[in-house]
Amino acid sequence: MSISLHEASVPVFVQLLTGVSALMDKLNEQAAAKKIDPALFLSERLYPNMFVYSRQVQAMCDWAANTTAWLAGVEPPKHANDEKTVADWQARIKRTIDFISSVSADAVNSGETKDIIYPAGGGTRKMQGKDFLLHQALPQFYFHVTTAYDILRARGIDCGKRDFMGPVPRMTQLT
């Protein structure tokens, strides 16, 4: 049995981005109940030298969209990066999901041996598509999703692993 690049990426990106967006709904609800402006959470971080919550969301969206585009050989979407509110970030997530869902599986799969040249650490790097996805893009994406989740959890938003996971496809609850 084999798994395609598309199967290993786009549905996973969609699942976790959907979870992040739903977690933002929880953020809004819980902040309102505590009479706290939810936008305050957007500038929170786990440690002084780490990205703030909003930058974590930007990074996860960029990794999902850019990876999908680069594998498929299409231009990734450009963003103004001017989101200020939770609703703005949810709209960014929706645009990302819409974009990656619009790219054909065949186009993504065609990137397996394609050289992916990407910016990193102030320079550029090159990897073959399959290696890029498995050893760079997915770990980066998971890191930013996890860190964003951890920021909200550390700041008192009541959430758990199911919130992190988002909607798991093709799962049947047996008990």
DRENPA-3360 file (N, C-alpha, C; in nm, 2 decimals, always signed):
BEGIN
1 = MSISLHEA = +0.08/-0.12/+0.00/+0.00/+0.00/+0.00/+0.09/+0.12/+0.00 ~ +0.05/+0.22/-0.08/+0.13/+0.34/-0.08/+0.03/+0.46/-0.05 ~ +0.10/+0.57/-0.01/+0.02/+0.69/+0.01/+0.08/+0.80/-0.08 ~ -0.01/+0.88/-0.13/+0.03/+0.99/-0.22/+0.07/+1.12/-0.14 ~ +0.14/+1.20/-0.21/+0.18/+1.33/-0.15/+0.05/+1.41/-0.11 ~ -0.05/+1.40/-0.20/-0.17/+1.48/-0.17/-0.24/+1.42/-0.05 ~ -0.25/+1.29/-0.04/-0.31/+1.23/+0.08/-0.24/+1.26/+0.21 ~ -0.11/+1.27/+0.20/-0.03/+1.30/+0.32/-0.03/+1.45/+0.36;
9 = SVPVFVQL = -0.08/+1.53/+0.27/-0.07/+1.67/+0.30/-0.21/+1.75/+0.31 ~ -0.27/+1.76/+0.20/-0.39/+1.85/+0.19/-0.50/+1.81/+0.29 ~ -0.54/+1.68/+0.30/-0.64/+1.65/+0.40/-0.60/+1.68/+0.54 ~ -0.47/+1.66/+0.57/-0.41/+1.68/+0.70/-0.41/+1.83/+0.73 ~ -0.37/+1.91/+0.63/-0.37/+2.06/+0.65/-0.52/+2.10/+0.67 ~ -0.61/+2.05/+0.60/-0.75/+2.10/+0.61/-0.80/+2.06/+0.75 ~ -0.77/+1.93/+0.79/-0.82/+1.89/+0.93/-0.77/+1.98/+1.04 ~ -0.64/+2.00/+1.04/-0.59/+2.08/+1.15/-0.62/+2.23/+1.14;
17 = LTGVSALM = -0.62/+2.29/+1.02/-0.66/+2.43/+1.01/-0.81/+2.44/+1.05 ~ -0.89/+2.35/+1.02/-1.03/+2.35/+1.06/-1.04/+2.35/+1.21 ~ -0.96/+2.27/+1.27/-0.95/+2.26/+1.42/-0.91/+2.40/+1.48 ~ -0.81/+2.46/+1.42/-0.76/+2.59/+1.47/-0.87/+2.69/+1.46 ~ -0.94/+2.69/+1.35/-1.05/+2.79/+1.33/-1.16/+2.76/+1.44 ~ -1.20/+2.64/+1.46/-1.30/+2.61/+1.56/-1.25/+2.64/+1.70 ~ -1.12/+2.63/+1.73/-1.07/+2.67/+1.85/-1.07/+2.82/+1.87 ~ -1.07/+2.89/+1.76/-1.09/+3.04/+1.77/-1.23/+3.07/+1.81;
25 = DKLNEQAA = -1.33/+2.99/+1.77/-1.46/+3.01/+1.82/-1.47/+2.99/+1.97 ~ -1.40/+2.89/+2.02/-1.39/+2.87/+2.17/-1.33/+2.99/+2.23 ~ -1.22/+3.04/+2.17/-1.15/+3.16/+2.23/-1.25/+3.28/+2.24 ~ -1.33/+3.30/+2.13/-1.43/+3.41/+2.13/-1.53/+3.39/+2.24 ~ -1.58/+3.27/+2.25/-1.69/+3.24/+2.35/-1.63/+3.26/+2.50 ~ -1.52/+3.20/+2.52/-1.46/+3.20/+2.66/-1.41/+3.34/+2.69 ~ -1.36/+3.42/+2.60/-1.32/+3.55/+2.62/-1.44/+3.64/+2.65 ~ -1.55/+3.62/+2.58/-1.67/+3.70/+2.61/-1.72/+3.67/+2.74;
33 = AKKIDPAL = -1.72/+3.54/+2.78/-1.77/+3.50/+2.92/-1.69/+3.57/+3.03 ~ -1.56/+3.59/+3.00/-1.47/+3.65/+3.10/-1.45/+3.80/+3.08 ~ -1.53/+3.85/+2.99/-1.52/+3.99/+2.95/-1.38/+4.04/+2.92 ~ -1.31/+3.96/+2.83/-1.18/+3.99/+2.79/-1.18/+4.00/+2.64 ~ -1.11/+4.10/+2.58/-1.11/+4.12/+2.44/-1.03/+4.00/+2.38 ~ -1.09/+3.92/+2.29/-1.02/+3.81/+2.23/-0.90/+3.85/+2.15 ~ -0.89/+3.97/+2.10/-0.78/+4.02/+2.03/-0.65/+4.02/+2.11 ~ -0.66/+4.03/+2.24/-0.55/+4.03/+2.33/-0.47/+3.90/+2.32;
41 = FLSERLYP = -0.54/+3.79/+2.29/-0.47/+3.66/+2.28/-0.38/+3.65/+2.15 ~ -0.41/+3.73/+2.05/-0.34/+3.73/+1.93/-0.19/+3.77/+1.95 ~ -0.16/+3.85/+2.05/-0.02/+3.89/+2.07/+0.05/+3.81/+2.18 ~ -0.02/+3.71/+2.23/+0.05/+3.62/+2.33/+0.15/+3.53/+2.27 ~ +0.25/+3.49/+2.35/+0.35/+3.39/+2.30/+0.39/+3.31/+2.42 ~ +0.45/+3.20/+2.39/+0.49/+3.11/+2.50/+0.62/+3.15/+2.57 ~ +0.71/+3.22/+2.49/+0.84/+3.26/+2.54/+0.88/+3.38/+2.47 ~ +0.96/+3.47/+2.53/+0.99/+3.60/+2.46/+1.05/+3.59/+2.32;
49 = NMFVYSRQ = +1.12/+3.49/+2.29/+1.18/+3.48/+2.16/+1.10/+3.40/+2.06 ~ +0.98/+3.37/+2.09/+0.89/+3.29/+2.00/+0.79/+3.38/+1.93 ~ +0.74/+3.34/+1.82/+0.63/+3.41/+1.75/+0.51/+3.42/+1.84 ~ +0.44/+3.53/+1.82/+0.31/+3.55/+1.89/+0.20/+3.46/+1.82 ~ +0.09/+3.45/+1.89/-0.02/+3.36/+1.84/-0.05/+3.39/+1.69 ~ -0.08/+3.52/+1.66/-0.12/+3.55/+1.52/-0.01/+3.51/+1.42 ~ +0.11/+3.52/+1.46/+0.22/+3.49/+1.36/+0.23/+3.33/+1.35 ~ +0.19/+3.26/+1.45/+0.19/+3.11/+1.44/+0.08/+3.07/+1.34;
57 = VQAMCDWA = -0.03/+3.14/+1.35/-0.14/+3.11/+1.25/-0.10/+3.15/+1.11 ~ -0.04/+3.26/+1.10/+0.01/+3.30/+0.97/+0.11/+3.19/+0.91 ~ +0.20/+3.15/+1.00/+0.30/+3.05/+0.95/+0.23/+2.92/+0.91 ~ +0.13/+2.87/+0.99/+0.07/+2.74/+0.96/-0.01/+2.76/+0.82 ~ -0.07/+2.87/+0.80/-0.14/+2.89/+0.68/-0.04/+2.90/+0.56 ~ +0.07/+2.97/+0.58/+0.17/+2.98/+0.47/+0.23/+2.84/+0.44 ~ +0.26/+2.76/+0.54/+0.32/+2.63/+0.52/+0.22/+2.55/+0.44 ~ +0.09/+2.55/+0.48/+0.00/+2.47/+0.40/-0.02/+2.51/+0.26;
65 = ANTTAWLA = -0.04/+2.64/+0.24/-0.06/+2.70/+0.11/+0.06/+2.69/+0.02 ~ +0.18/+2.73/+0.07/+0.30/+2.73/-0.01/+0.34/+2.58/-0.05 ~ +0.33/+2.49/+0.05/+0.37/+2.36/+0.02/+0.28/+2.30/-0.09 ~ +0.15/+2.32/-0.08/+0.06/+2.27/-0.18/+0.09/+2.33/-0.32 ~ +0.11/+2.46/-0.32/+0.14/+2.53/-0.44/+0.28/+2.48/-0.50 ~ +0.38/+2.48/-0.42/+0.51/+2.44/-0.47/+0.51/+2.30/-0.53 ~ +0.45/+2.21/-0.46/+0.44/+2.07/-0.51/+0.37/+2.06/-0.64 ~ +0.26/+2.14/-0.65/+0.18/+2.14/-0.77/+0.23/+2.22/-0.88;
73 = GVEPPKHA = +0.33/+2.30/-0.85/+0.39/+2.39/-0.96/+0.30/+2.51/-0.99 ~ +0.23/+2.56/-0.89/+0.14/+2.68/-0.91/+0.19/+2.79/-0.82 ~ +0.14/+2.90/-0.85/+0.18/+3.02/-0.77/+0.10/+3.02/-0.63 ~ +0.17/+3.03/-0.52/+0.10/+3.03/-0.39/+0.03/+3.17/-0.38 ~ -0.08/+3.17/-0.30/-0.15/+3.30/-0.28/-0.06/+3.40/-0.21 ~ -0.08/+3.52/-0.23/-0.02/+3.63/-0.16/-0.12/+3.69/-0.06 ~ -0.07/+3.73/+0.05/-0.15/+3.79/+0.15/-0.09/+3.92/+0.20 ~ -0.17/+4.01/+0.24/-0.12/+4.14/+0.29/-0.07/+4.13/+0.43;
81 = NDEKTVAD = -0.10/+4.02/+0.50/-0.06/+3.99/+0.64/-0.10/+4.11/+0.73 ~ -0.22/+4.16/+0.71/-0.27/+4.27/+0.79/-0.39/+4.23/+0.88 ~ -0.40/+4.10/+0.91/-0.51/+4.05/+1.00/-0.49/+4.11/+1.14 ~ -0.60/+4.15/+1.20/-0.60/+4.22/+1.33/-0.69/+4.15/+1.43 ~ -0.79/+4.08/+1.38/-0.89/+4.03/+1.47/-0.90/+3.87/+1.46 ~ -0.97/+3.81/+1.55/-0.99/+3.67/+1.54/-1.07/+3.64/+1.41 ~ -1.17/+3.72/+1.38/-1.24/+3.70/+1.25/-1.15/+3.71/+1.13 ~ -1.06/+3.80/+1.13/-0.97/+3.82/+1.02/-0.88/+3.69/+1.00;
89 = WQARIKRT = -0.84/+3.63/+1.12/-0.76/+3.51/+1.11/-0.84/+3.39/+1.07 ~ -0.96/+3.39/+1.11/-1.05/+3.28/+1.06/-1.07/+3.29/+0.91 ~ -1.08/+3.41/+0.86/-1.10/+3.43/+0.72/-0.97/+3.39/+0.64 ~ -0.86/+3.42/+0.70/-0.73/+3.37/+0.64/-0.72/+3.22/+0.63 ~ -0.76/+3.16/+0.74/-0.77/+3.01/+0.74/-0.86/+2.96/+0.63 ~ -0.98/+3.02/+0.62/-1.08/+2.97/+0.52/-1.02/+2.99/+0.38 ~ -0.95/+3.10/+0.36/-0.89/+3.13/+0.22/-0.78/+3.02/+0.20 ~ -0.71/+2.99/+0.30/-0.61/+2.88/+0.28/-0.67/+2.75/+0.25;
97 = IDFISSVS = -0.77/+2.71/+0.33/-0.84/+2.59/+0.30/-0.90/+2.59/+0.16 ~ -0.96/+2.70/+0.12/-1.02/+2.70/-0.01/-0.91/+2.69/-0.12 ~ -0.80/+2.75/-0.10/-0.69/+2.74/-0.20/-0.64/+2.60/-0.21 ~ -0.60/+2.54/-0.10/-0.54/+2.41/-0.10/-0.64/+2.30/-0.15 ~ -0.76/+2.32/-0.12/-0.87/+2.23/-0.17/-0.89/+2.24/-0.32 ~ -0.85/+2.36/-0.38/-0.88/+2.38/-0.52/-0.77/+2.32/-0.61 ~ -0.66/+2.28/-0.55/-0.54/+2.23/-0.62/-0.57/+2.08/-0.64 ~ -0.55/+2.03/-0.77/-0.58/+1.89/-0.80/-0.48/+1.80/-0.73;
105 = ADAVNSGE = -0.53/+1.68/-0.69/-0.44/+1.58/-0.63/-0.33/+1.54/-0.73 ~ -0.37/+1.53/-0.86/-0.27/+1.49/-0.95/-0.15/+1.60/-0.96 ~ -0.19/+1.72/-0.95/-0.09/+1.83/-0.96/+0.00/+1.82/-0.83 ~ -0.05/+1.80/-0.72/+0.03/+1.79/-0.59/+0.12/+1.66/-0.61 ~ +0.06/+1.55/-0.65/+0.14/+1.43/-0.66/+0.25/+1.44/-0.76 ~ +0.24/+1.53/-0.86/+0.34/+1.54/-0.96/+0.47/+1.60/-0.90 ~ +0.46/+1.65/-0.78/+0.58/+1.72/-0.72/+0.67/+1.63/-0.65 ~ +0.65/+1.50/-0.65/+0.73/+1.40/-0.58/+0.88/+1.42/-0.60;
113 = TKDIIYPA = +0.92/+1.43/-0.72/+1.07/+1.44/-0.75/+1.11/+1.58/-0.80 ~ +1.01/+1.67/-0.80/+1.04/+1.81/-0.84/+1.13/+1.88/-0.73 ~ +1.22/+1.96/-0.78/+1.30/+2.04/-0.68/+1.22/+2.15/-0.63 ~ +1.21/+2.16/-0.50/+1.14/+2.26/-0.43/+1.24/+2.36/-0.37 ~ +1.24/+2.48/-0.42/+1.33/+2.58/-0.37/+1.25/+2.68/-0.29 ~ +1.30/+2.69/-0.16/+1.21/+2.77/-0.07/+1.30/+2.86/+0.02 ~ +1.25/+2.97/+0.07/+1.32/+3.06/+0.16/+1.33/+3.00/+0.30 ~ +1.45/+3.01/+0.36/+1.47/+2.96/+0.50/+1.59/+3.02/+0.56;
121 = GGGTRKMQ = +1.58/+3.07/+0.68/+1.69/+3.12/+0.75/+1.77/+3.23/+0.69 ~ +1.70/+3.32/+0.61/+1.76/+3.43/+0.55/+1.82/+3.39/+0.41 ~ +1.81/+3.27/+0.37/+1.86/+3.22/+0.24/+1.76/+3.14/+0.17 ~ +1.81/+3.05/+0.08/+1.72/+2.96/+0.01/+1.78/+2.82/+0.03 ~ +1.69/+2.72/+0.02/+1.72/+2.58/+0.03/+1.65/+2.51/-0.08 ~ +1.70/+2.39/-0.11/+1.64/+2.30/-0.22/+1.63/+2.16/-0.17 ~ +1.51/+2.10/-0.19/+1.49/+1.96/-0.16/+1.39/+1.90/-0.26 ~ +1.40/+1.77/-0.29/+1.30/+1.71/-0.37/+1.16/+1.71/-0.30;
129 = GKDFLLHQ = +1.06/+1.72/-0.38/+0.92/+1.73/-0.33/+0.88/+1.64/-0.21 ~ +0.90/+1.51/-0.23/+0.87/+1.42/-0.13/+0.94/+1.44/+0.00 ~ +1.07/+1.46/-0.01/+1.15/+1.49/+0.11/+1.11/+1.62/+0.17 ~ +1.09/+1.72/+0.09/+1.04/+1.85/+0.14/+0.91/+1.84/+0.22 ~ +0.82/+1.77/+0.17/+0.69/+1.75/+0.24/+0.71/+1.68/+0.37 ~ +0.78/+1.56/+0.36/+0.79/+1.48/+0.48/+0.89/+1.53/+0.59 ~ +0.99/+1.60/+0.55/+1.10/+1.63/+0.64/+1.11/+1.78/+0.67 ~ +1.03/+1.86/+0.60/+1.04/+2.01/+0.62/+0.90/+2.06/+0.64;
137 = ALPQFYFH = +0.81/+2.05/+0.54/+0.68/+2.12/+0.55/+0.59/+2.06/+0.66 ~ +0.57/+1.93/+0.66/+0.48/+1.88/+0.77/+0.53/+1.91/+0.91 ~ +0.66/+1.89/+0.94/+0.71/+1.92/+1.07/+0.69/+2.07/+1.10 ~ +0.72/+2.16/+1.01/+0.70/+2.30/+1.03/+0.55/+2.33/+1.06 ~ +0.46/+2.28/+0.98/+0.32/+2.30/+0.99/+0.27/+2.25/+1.13 ~ +0.31/+2.13/+1.17/+0.27/+2.07/+1.30/+0.33/+2.16/+1.41 ~ +0.45/+2.21/+1.40/+0.51/+2.29/+1.50/+0.42/+2.41/+1.53 ~ +0.38/+2.48/+1.42/+0.31/+2.61/+1.44/+0.17/+2.58/+1.49;
145 = VTTAYDIL = +0.10/+2.47/+1.44/-0.03/+2.44/+1.49/-0.02/+2.41/+1.64 ~ +0.08/+2.33/+1.68/+0.09/+2.29/+1.82/+0.12/+2.41/+1.91 ~ +0.21/+2.50/+1.86/+0.24/+2.62/+1.94/+0.13/+2.71/+1.95 ~ +0.05/+2.73/+1.85/-0.07/+2.81/+1.86/-0.17/+2.75/+1.96 ~ -0.19/+2.62/+1.95/-0.28/+2.56/+2.05/-0.22/+2.58/+2.19 ~ -0.09/+2.56/+2.21/-0.03/+2.57/+2.34/-0.05/+2.71/+2.40 ~ -0.04/+2.81/+2.31/-0.05/+2.95/+2.36/-0.19/+2.97/+2.42 ~ -0.29/+2.92/+2.35/-0.43/+2.94/+2.40/-0.45/+2.86/+2.53;
153 = RARGIDCG = -0.40/+2.74/+2.53/-0.41/+2.65/+2.65/-0.34/+2.72/+2.77 ~ -0.22/+2.77/+2.75/-0.14/+2.83/+2.85/-0.20/+2.96/+2.90 ~ -0.28/+3.02/+2.82/-0.35/+3.15/+2.86/-0.49/+3.12/+2.91 ~ -0.53/+3.00/+2.94/-0.65/+2.97/+3.01/-0.77/+2.94/+2.93 ~ -0.75/+2.92/+2.80/-0.86/+2.88/+2.71/-0.88/+2.73/+2.74 ~ -1.01/+2.69/+2.78/-1.04/+2.55/+2.81/-1.05/+2.47/+2.67 ~ -0.95/+2.39/+2.65/-0.95/+2.31/+2.52/-0.87/+2.19/+2.55 ~ -0.89/+2.09/+2.46/-0.82/+1.96/+2.47/-0.77/+1.91/+2.34;
161 = KRDFMGPV = -0.73/+1.78/+2.34/-0.67/+1.72/+2.23/-0.77/+1.72/+2.11 ~ -0.90/+1.70/+2.14/-1.00/+1.69/+2.03/-1.01/+1.83/+1.96 ~ -0.99/+1.94/+2.03/-0.99/+2.07/+1.97/-0.86/+2.08/+1.88 ~ -0.75/+2.03/+1.92/-0.63/+2.04/+1.84/-0.65/+1.96/+1.72 ~ -0.70/+1.84/+1.73/-0.71/+1.75/+1.62/-0.81/+1.79/+1.51 ~ -0.91/+1.87/+1.54/-1.01/+1.91/+1.44/-1.09/+1.78/+1.40 ~ -1.17/+1.80/+1.30/-1.26/+1.69/+1.26/-1.18/+1.58/+1.19 ~ -1.18/+1.46/+1.25/-1.10/+1.35/+1.20/-1.19/+1.28/+1.09;
169 = PRMTQLT = -1.14/+1.27/+0.96/-1.22/+1.21/+0.86/-1.23/+1.06/+0.87 ~ -1.34/+1.01/+0.82/-1.36/+0.87/+0.81/-1.35/+0.79/+0.94 ~ -1.38/+0.86/+1.05/-1.37/+0.79/+1.18/-1.51/+0.76/+1.23 ~ -1.53/+0.64/+1.28/-1.66/+0.59/+1.33/-1.64/+0.57/+1.48 ~ -1.73/+0.64/+1.55/-1.74/+0.62/+1.70/-1.81/+0.49/+1.73 ~ -1.74/+0.39/+1.79/-1.80/+0.26/+1.82/-1.87/+0.25/+1.96 ~ -1.82/+0.33/+2.05/-1.88/+0.32/+2.18/-1.90/+0.46/+2.24;
% end
